[in-house]
Amino acid sequence: NYQNMVDLNIEFSPFASFLVRACNSEVRMGFNYDNSKKYYNVILDTNYQRDLEGTFNMIQQFIKI
């Protein structure tokens, strides 16, 4: 049982997205795609893909690691 699942795939991966949803965690985070609302409850803006350090800092703050 996981509290936080983060999908860091830059391109949509059906398997990874399904795995994140199947874990039924409190926080399911991933990048914005056509069907992202189906898999994630926290959706990252695609601008974060260009700034990975900013992405990791934002994720850290959100899940309070």
VEXKOLKE-104579 format. One record per residue: residue in three letters; x, y, z of N, C-alpha, C, O in turn. Coordinates in pm, whole numbers, plus 50000, padded with zeros to 5 digits. Example, Ala and Ser with C-alpha at 12.3 -4.5 7.8 and 13.67 -1.06 7.14 Angstrom:
{pt "ALA"; {51319; 49431; 50780}; {51230; 49550; 50780}; {51320; 49670; 50780}; {51424; 49668; 50846}}
{pt "SER"; {51285; 49775; 50708}; {51367; 49894; 50714}; {51290; 50003; 50787}; {51341; 50114; 50804}}
//
This chain:
{pt "ASN"; {50084; 49882; 50000}; {50000; 50000; 50000}; {50089; 50124; 50000}; {50165; 50147; 50094}}
{pt "TYR"; {50079; 50204; 49895}; {50163; 50323; 49879}; {50080; 50449; 49899}; {49965; 50455; 49858}}
{pt "GLN"; {50141; 50549; 49963}; {50072; 50677; 49982}; {50090; 50768; 49861}; {49998; 50841; 49825}}
{pt "ASN"; {50208; 50764; 49799}; {50240; 50853; 49689}; {50299; 50776; 49573}; {50391; 50696; 49590}}
{pt "MET"; {50244; 50798; 49455}; {50299; 50739; 49332}; {50325; 50853; 49235}; {50238; 50937; 49212}}
{pt "VAL"; {50444; 50855; 49177}; {50482; 50961; 49084}; {50529; 50896; 48955}; {50624; 50817; 48955}}
{pt "ASP"; {50464; 50930; 48845}; {50503; 50881; 48713}; {50585; 50990; 48646}; {50532; 51094; 48608}}
{pt "LEU"; {50715; 50966; 48631}; {50805; 51066; 48573}; {50832; 51042; 48425}; {50925; 51101; 48369}}
{pt "ASN"; {50753; 50959; 48361}; {50770; 50937; 48218}; {50735; 51064; 48142}; {50627; 51120; 48160}}
{pt "ILE"; {50827; 51108; 48059}; {50802; 51229; 47981}; {50701; 51201; 47871}; {50618; 51287; 47839}}
{pt "GLU"; {50705; 51081; 47814}; {50606; 51041; 47714}; {50507; 50946; 47780}; {50542; 50871; 47871}}
{pt "PHE"; {50384; 50950; 47733}; {50278; 50867; 47792}; {50314; 50719; 47783}; {50349; 50669; 47676}}
{pt "SER"; {50303; 50651; 47894}; {50327; 50507; 47900}; {50202; 50441; 47957}; {50173; 50456; 48075}}
{pt "PRO"; {50127; 50367; 47873}; {50004; 50304; 47922}; {50029; 50213; 48042}; {49950; 50211; 48136}}
{pt "PHE"; {50138; 50136; 48039}; {50166; 50045; 48149}; {50193; 50120; 48278}; {50136; 50087; 48381}}
{pt "ALA"; {50281; 50221; 48273}; {50315; 50297; 48393}; {50193; 50370; 48448}; {50172; 50374; 48570}}
{pt "SER"; {50114; 50428; 48360}; {49994; 50500; 48404}; {49895; 50406; 48471}; {49836; 50439; 48574}}
{pt "PHE"; {49876; 50289; 48412}; {49786; 50190; 48471}; {49839; 50143; 48607}; {49762; 50126; 48701}}
{pt "LEU"; {49970; 50123; 48617}; {50031; 50079; 48742}; {50010; 50182; 48853}; {49979; 50147; 48966}}
{pt "VAL"; {50027; 50310; 48818}; {50006; 50417; 48916}; {49861; 50414; 48965}; {49836; 50425; 49085}}
{pt "ARG"; {49767; 50400; 48873}; {49625; 50396; 48912}; {49591; 50270; 48991}; {49513; 50276; 49086}}
{pt "ALA"; {49649; 50158; 48953}; {49618; 50031; 49018}; {49667; 50026; 49162}; {49612; 49952; 49243}}
{pt "CYS"; {49768; 50103; 49195}; {49820; 50105; 49333}; {49726; 50174; 49429}; {49739; 50159; 49551}}
{pt "ASN"; {49629; 50250; 49376}; {49526; 50313; 49457}; {49584; 50395; 49572}; {49537; 50389; 49686}}
{pt "SER"; {49688; 50473; 49541}; {49752; 50554; 49644}; {49678; 50687; 49661}; {49595; 50724; 49578}}
{pt "GLU"; {49709; 50756; 49771}; {49646; 50885; 49800}; {49681; 50987; 49693}; {49594; 51058; 49642}}
{pt "VAL"; {49810; 50995; 49658}; {49858; 51091; 49560}; {49908; 51013; 49438}; {49997; 50929; 49449}}
{pt "ARG"; {49849; 51042; 49323}; {49892; 50983; 49196}; {49930; 51098; 49105}; {49843; 51170; 49056}}
{pt "MET"; {50060; 51117; 49083}; {50111; 51234; 49014}; {50174; 51194; 48881}; {50248; 51096; 48874}}
{pt "GLY"; {50145; 51272; 48776}; {50205; 51248; 48646}; {50189; 51370; 48557}; {50120; 51465; 48593}}
{pt "PHE"; {50255; 51365; 48442}; {50250; 51477; 48348}; {50117; 51483; 48275}; {50044; 51385; 48268}}
{pt "ASN"; {50087; 51599; 48221}; {49962; 51624; 48153}; {49960; 51560; 48014}; {50043; 51593; 47929}}
{pt "TYR"; {49867; 51469; 47991}; {49846; 51403; 47863}; {49697; 51405; 47833}; {49618; 51457; 47912}}
{pt "ASP"; {49659; 51349; 47720}; {49517; 51346; 47683}; {49430; 51278; 47788}; {49321; 51327; 47819}}
{pt "ASN"; {49475; 51167; 47843}; {49395; 51090; 47940}; {49450; 51099; 48082}; {49419; 51013; 48165}}
{pt "SER"; {49528; 51200; 48112}; {49595; 51205; 48242}; {49496; 51212; 48359}; {49526; 51161; 48467}}
{pt "LYS"; {49381; 51275; 48341}; {49283; 51285; 48450}; {49229; 51148; 48489}; {49182; 51129; 48601}}
{pt "LYS"; {49236; 51055; 48398}; {49189; 50918; 48425}; {49285; 50845; 48519}; {49243; 50757; 48595}}
{pt "TYR"; {49414; 50881; 48515}; {49516; 50807; 48590}; {49569; 50882; 48712}; {49605; 50819; 48812}}
{pt "TYR"; {49575; 51014; 48706}; {49640; 51093; 48812}; {49542; 51188; 48878}; {49448; 51237; 48814}}
{pt "ASN"; {49565; 51215; 49006}; {49485; 51317; 49072}; {49565; 51446; 49091}; {49510; 51548; 49133}}
{pt "VAL"; {49695; 51442; 49061}; {49779; 51561; 49056}; {49849; 51559; 48920}; {49924; 51466; 48889}}
{pt "ILE"; {49824; 51661; 48841}; {49876; 51664; 48706}; {49980; 51775; 48694}; {49953; 51891; 48723}}
{pt "LEU"; {50100; 51737; 48650}; {50209; 51833; 48633}; {50199; 51900; 48497}; {50166; 51835; 48397}}
{pt "ASP"; {50226; 52027; 48494}; {50227; 52101; 48369}; {50343; 52052; 48282}; {50448; 52016; 48334}}
{pt "THR"; {50324; 52050; 48152}; {50429; 52001; 48063}; {50552; 52091; 48064}; {50658; 52048; 48020}}
{pt "ASN"; {50541; 52214; 48111}; {50659; 52301; 48122}; {50764; 52244; 48216}; {50882; 52274; 48202}}
{pt "TYR"; {50721; 52163; 48312}; {50816; 52104; 48406}; {50907; 52003; 48338}; {51013; 51971; 48392}}
{pt "GLN"; {50870; 51953; 48223}; {50953; 51856; 48153}; {51086; 51918; 48112}; {51185; 51846; 48100}}
{pt "ARG"; {51091; 52047; 48092}; {51214; 52114; 48049}; {51305; 52144; 48167}; {51426; 52162; 48148}}
{pt "ASP"; {51251; 52151; 48286}; {51328; 52187; 48405}; {51314; 52075; 48509}; {51231; 52083; 48599}}
{pt "LEU"; {51397; 51971; 48494}; {51383; 51855; 48581}; {51411; 51887; 48728}; {51345; 51833; 48816}}
{pt "GLU"; {51507; 51974; 48754}; {51535; 52011; 48893}; {51414; 52080; 48955}; {51379; 52054; 49070}}
{pt "GLY"; {51351; 52168; 48879}; {51230; 52234; 48926}; {51118; 52135; 48949}; {51040; 52148; 49044}}
{pt "THR"; {51110; 52034; 48862}; {51009; 51930; 48877}; {51028; 51855; 49008}; {50933; 51836; 49083}}
{pt "PHE"; {51151; 51812; 49035}; {51177; 51736; 49157}; {51153; 51821; 49281}; {51100; 51770; 49381}}
{pt "ASN"; {51190; 51947; 49277}; {51164; 52036; 49391}; {51014; 52051; 49416}; {50969; 52049; 49531}}
{pt "MET"; {50937; 52068; 49308}; {50793; 52082; 49322}; {50730; 51955; 49378}; {50643; 51961; 49465}}
{pt "ILE"; {50774; 51840; 49328}; {50721; 51712; 49377}; {50754; 51694; 49524}; {50670; 51650; 49602}}
{pt "GLN"; {50876; 51727; 49562}; {50919; 51717; 49703}; {50830; 51802; 49792}; {50785; 51757; 49897}}
{pt "GLN"; {50805; 51925; 49750}; {50721; 52014; 49831}; {50578; 51962; 49841}; {50515; 51972; 49946}}
{pt "PHE"; {50527; 51906; 49732}; {50389; 51861; 49731}; {50367; 51741; 49822}; {50271; 51737; 49898}}
{pt "ILE"; {50458; 51643; 49815}; {50438; 51523; 49897}; {50514; 51529; 50029}; {50509; 51436; 50110}}
{pt "LYS"; {50585; 51641; 50051}; {50655; 51667; 50177}; {50749; 51554; 50216}; {50739; 51497; 50324}}
{pt "ILE"; {50842; 51525; 50125}; {50944; 51422; 50154}; {51044; 51481; 50252}; {51139; 51414; 50291}}
//
